[in-house]
Amino acid sequence: MHSATFYNQITTGNIYSLVRLEEHSATPRYLQIINCIKKAVQDGTLQKDYLLPSINDFSYELDLSRSTVQRIYEQLKKAGVIDSFPGKGYFISPNELEMPKIFLLFDNLSGHNKIIYDAFVATLGEHAVIELRIYNNDFGLFKKLLQNRREDYHYYVIVPHLLNGDQRAAEIINELPAGKLILLDKFIADVKGVYGAVYENYERDIYTALKEAIPHLSKYCKLKIILPSYKYFPKEILNGFQFFCQEYGFDYRIVHNLEKEEIRSRELYINLNEDDLMVLLSKIKKATLQVGRDVGIISYNETPWKEFIFDGITTMSTDFRKMGEVAANMILQKERAHWEVPFSLTLRKSI
């Protein structure tokens, strides 16, 4: 057992310089701090037996509540990163720490991406250091973030949805170190080597969901899918929608500008974007039409609030929670499988 005198000889002064908080990050501050300490232990900046600041000092220096600092220390202790000595505080554990560093690259901060992120983080628990980056569907930023990364990582978990440069995404991804890639939400055929993938089959999924909904679609004279030209959507969704309409004889139309769209009775709308759903509901209300009786709505991607507005919005969606869990388990179990996430139609009163 270490002596109290030994711990008193170890300084805590420079730990604050290792904590780099990003104010606009989607990652909570407490988790950013945990990740910074884990990373510093992994790269040897913080070595075993290093004495951490007291809860009061840490709270004061980083402008955190005492409860937040206690939570940080408790989670680090649970993960085996730190230990404690009665009456002397917390210190870096003398045990060897082998914890994967993960570069997590999301296209945007949508509601369903948050579900993926929460499930991914919860499944990994304290067993990884996660660095989250957002590229807003832009190829230039996507390329910059991957090519200019500051260090190597154990895993690169990437959601590859690009508004431009979609064809060149595989070229950039193929530059990553072999065996460290997990594709999330979308499969890219041109990616080479051994890698993991947890993805949706967009073309088949929308076709199958609409086929299941046929008994409820018969009262509508036209199906309209909302695909604004300035927003990203996987082209496979449109392929599946058109294939379904042509095979089952439904009149259809692609709506590129919802603001200018005239809402008519006996038409059904399929929206992919949350903002478009709000605009659509507002226009239906102004037209004094009723959702589910005069106008139908099917919304892509299940989120909790869609169950409650307008007596429930019908959705077709993959299981985003499962997607995050499976990707995390691939890391924990060191697997490199390809896993197609189940897709389902949830019928509600909007059709």
Steps between C-alpha positions, in 0.01 A plus 500: 500500500623851419571735787330833556841668483553365149175648374577840652815519289303488173394831350158577352579838348503431126191281461282800414703564186402152377128571522388657173129575488317573176205723577307408184563126521206261522694310766406611857773688691540232765553236231751722318699524825483122553623446143786750547623322813466157338694622198774651716537167683507310172773712342706512821452869577342400831688212653414258777479637854440856376294675770189669365366831636251491784134518403484858629809610304385329179156655539648849549758488221262373230185676627313175560265395777638265767244239394631511142859449616389215726327343200817535291717338767249222569477408131878508458536278806237259368693479173821419685671821392540639852501368854468665842692496827318569828553858609729584206270513198504360149800393291571335166473126542827302492326236288562498127220666307419378152207704374413553131498854361211553258464767231121535458399697190132600460341677205277721719332530840155371407263342749566149375878555509465593865327167560790321328755699701331442837473124437860482375637682806279312746604160358870583510459632852837599643695274266597752231614854427266656242578807291187624318522714184224637273546578128147622410475279189780702336765307310772761548465493879463121496831470315674756721395336827617156390826603331604763757424297811750574773578141588431139425200325656408141573169541313344737248120488518358696207149598386568569127210721381635766264312777320782531246793280409317180589689307234838600650415401858641149454835643385540694826377214717738256329793715620423408863715236674392148409261317729395802705182606318132460590248649257183615671151549349612470136689234308753608232585224255834650388655493848781243502648263753360344814267732690180505702170641372167561672264644243159549342394358162328821390358385166353176628387645834271770361361260238417239764348753742273652234396153385391422857301825508308432174162439674526851649627667182208410276295805604765739365516596134866607504813427707747786538852474639663820633862525384625862508782550249716681757491220759670164509315172464620154391408457134405139570190624686368664183581187298298282738209748508477520120530125461214446745271757334566362152451137602174559689355768273509802733515846348794683660695822503831626643463826693815714487353817654248437776447871568344542154305174511122519497354253746205309355262245639557126433876535472761336722837653583820321597752723676865420574592812696364617835482865388290402198254320726440818700444702180265233365289487816474880500385509137242225558360697793478821294322308224242391762563136414527216750804275530404136448160581350570748217879488478731211588847521652774242532813631670843348458690418822320427825551750782307499831292813438342368175284266704319792661452786250174503297394176672811328366711520183557178307871431464730266313832466667799291580582423863753773576554384856588155375734655243700675772506191719619268223779739395618530861494122548713454188764706678463324834513157337755597232274384217494611135156389381248653261161538670185629331277666758129399496253755359136532606177685426316642803138569406326794669204726424680719243412267210 
